[in-house]
């Protein structure tokens, strides 16, 4: 029996651009179902997604300068967290959110994963990555590129929970 080739997500170029401008990228998480061990850092760093496919799960990680594990560590040390900053105008019937961090007119949904399904996409933060904000944003596929293009960013928070934003291309 022939297996069907994976279906390419049509907005992958613009989606990658929205994340790449912050020096982050997508890395496929699922490997061959016959292999039970997770990827090592070396394997993940060689797997930056060139194309995004439906029914794949992707890690959202810093793009490596030297080694991906070191970039991930440095991102954690810097305190900047990848997120979608969604306003009321972004929330409609096509976008459902869970467990964001709210500060003034910002609602942050922290991200570690993106799952592209056949009818929707789920962007989420792993519960151990940003406790207690294990965010989840479920959106229709036609909303993925516009939301990531407009709302994806990096922010860190002071002791009072006030955000400061990292501007793409700057070392702030």
N, C-alpha and C positions, 0 to 999 in steps of 0.2 A: 504494500500500500504506500502510495506517495504522500508525503506530508506537505501541507500547504506552506508556502513561504510566509514569514511574518509580515503583517501589514504595517506599512510605514505611516506614522502620524504625520499628516500633511503640513502642519505648522511647525515642524521640528526646527527648521532653520531660524525662524524668528524667536521661538522659545529658547533655543540655545543662546542666541544673541543677547536676550534679555538677562540671562543668568551669567553669561561669559563676561559681560561688561563690568561685573562686580568681582571678577577673578574666581568665579565658582563655575562648576559644570555638573553634568549628569554622568553617573557611573552605573552601569547595569548591575543589579544585585543578584538576580536569579541566574544560576548556572545550570548546566545539564542536570535534569532531574535524577539521573542515575548516580550523581555524586552528592554525598551528604555533607561534606565539609564546606564551611563558608570560604569565601575568597580570603586570601592573605592580603596585606597591604600592597605587596609587590604585584599581585595579580590584579587588584582593583586599579592601581595606578596605570596599568597597561590597558585598561578597559574603558577609557573615557569614551562616551557614546558619540559616534560620528553621526548616527541617525537614531531617532527615537521611534520605537515600535509600540503598537497597541499590545496590551496584555503583558507589558514588562514593568518591573519595579526598578526605579532608579534611586540611588543615593544622591543627595545634593551636597557636594563637597567642594572645598577650595581647590582650584587648579594647582597642581604641584609645581613648585619652583625647582626643588631638588628631589624630594621624596614625598609622596602623598601623605604618609603618616606624620611627617614633620610639618607639612602645610596645615594639616588638620589640628595638630598640637598648637601651632602658632596662631591659628584662627581662634582657638579656645583661650589662649593666653591674652590675645588682643581684646577679648570680650565682645567682639562683634558677632551678632547672631543673624543667620539668614532667616528672612521672614517675608510674609505678605502683609502689607499695611493696608487694610481694607477699610474704606469709609462706608457710610450708610448707602451711598449711591452704588456701591459695588455689590451690595447684598440684595438679591432678588430671588425669584423662583428658581433661577438657574445656579445659584450659589448658596450653599448651606455651610455654616461654620459651627465649630465646637471648641470651647476652652481656649479662647484667646486672652491675651493680656491687654487690658484697656487702660490708656492714659490720655486724659483730656480728649482731643478729637481723633486719637489714633486707636486702632484695634490691631494688635500684632498677633499673627499666627505663625509660630516658629516652625521651621521646616528641616527635615532630614531626608524625606522620601517623596517621590512622585510616582503614582501608579496611573498608567493610562489604560482605561478599560474601553470597551466598545461603545458605550453610551455616555461615559463620564470620566472625569479624572479626580483623583484624590491626592491632595498635597497634605502631608502630615509631619508632625514632629514626634519622634520616638519619645515615649514617656521617661526614659532614663536620660535623655539628652538635655531637656529643658524643664525639669520638674519645677513647679507642679503643672506646667502648661504643655500638656501633650495635645497640641493643637491638631485640628483636622479641618480642612477646607475641601468640600466636595463641590465640583462645578461641572457644568455641561462642557462638552469638548469645544464648543465654539467660544467659550469664555477663557480657556486656558491661556492662549497667547495674549489676549488683551489684558488679563489680570496680571500675568507675570511681567509683561512689558511695562505696565503702569505702576504696579504695586510691589514688585520684588525689590528687596534691598537688604542692607546690613545695618544693624543698630546695636549699640551697647547702652547700658542703663546705669545711672549713678545710684547711690545708696537710697535715694528717695523714689527710685523707679522712673526717673525722667530719662527719656531716650536722647541719644545723640546719634546722628546718622553718618555713615561713611559714604563719602562722595566717590563715585567710580573714578579710578585713575589718580586718586590722591592718597597720601599716606597719613591721613588724619587719625 
